[in-house]
C-alpha cells in the first residue's frame, strides 16, 4: 500500500494534527504524511481534487458546540465518513517568552478555543480584546513570527507552544475538565 496522505484542518501543532496522529495510531497506520490545509474547506477541496487520500477535521466540541465552519464546508462537498472519533482537548494560554500577565491586552485563537475557555476568559481577562483566528496553532505561529503584537496571548495546544518556541503562561484553561472534540476521518466519494 502506498503512503496515506492525510489533510488536516490546521497548521503544525494544531489539535487536528493531534487527532490525525491519534487516528493513525488507533488504526495501526504508520506510513502516512500530513498536509496542513488550515480550514475544513481546504481539506474537502483537496479531497475533491485527489490531492489527499483522507481528511481529518473537527465537527463538534462538548463545550464549544458545533464547528460551524465544518458544517458549511460539508454542505458543499461529497465524501465518505470512514470514522468518527473523539479526543480530549487541553487548551493553554500561550505568549511570547518573557511576556507577563499584565502585558496582555489581546487574546487570539480559533472561535472554538475561545468558546471552550469562555468562563475562564470572562473571569481572568474581562477587559482583553478577543480576536478570532483561522486556527489555534496558526495563531501561535503568527505570534512567533511577529504577525501579532507582543501584547497578544494565544490559546492552543502544548505542542504548538513547543513547536514555535513560545511560553505557556497557564495550562488547562478550558472550562470543562473533560473537553472532548469529535473529529471525522473522511475519504473521497466515488
Buried (B, 14 or more C-beta within 10 A) or exposed (E): EEEBBBBBBBBBBBBBBBBBBBBBEEBEBEEBEBBBBBBBBBBBBBBBEEBBBBBBBBBBBBBBEEBEBBEEBBEEBEBEEBBEBBBEBBBBBBBBEEBEEEEBBBBBBBBBBBBBBBEBBEEBBEEBEBBEBBBBBBBBBBBBEEEBEEBBBBBBBBBBBEBBEBBBBBEEBBBBEEBEBBBBBBBBEE
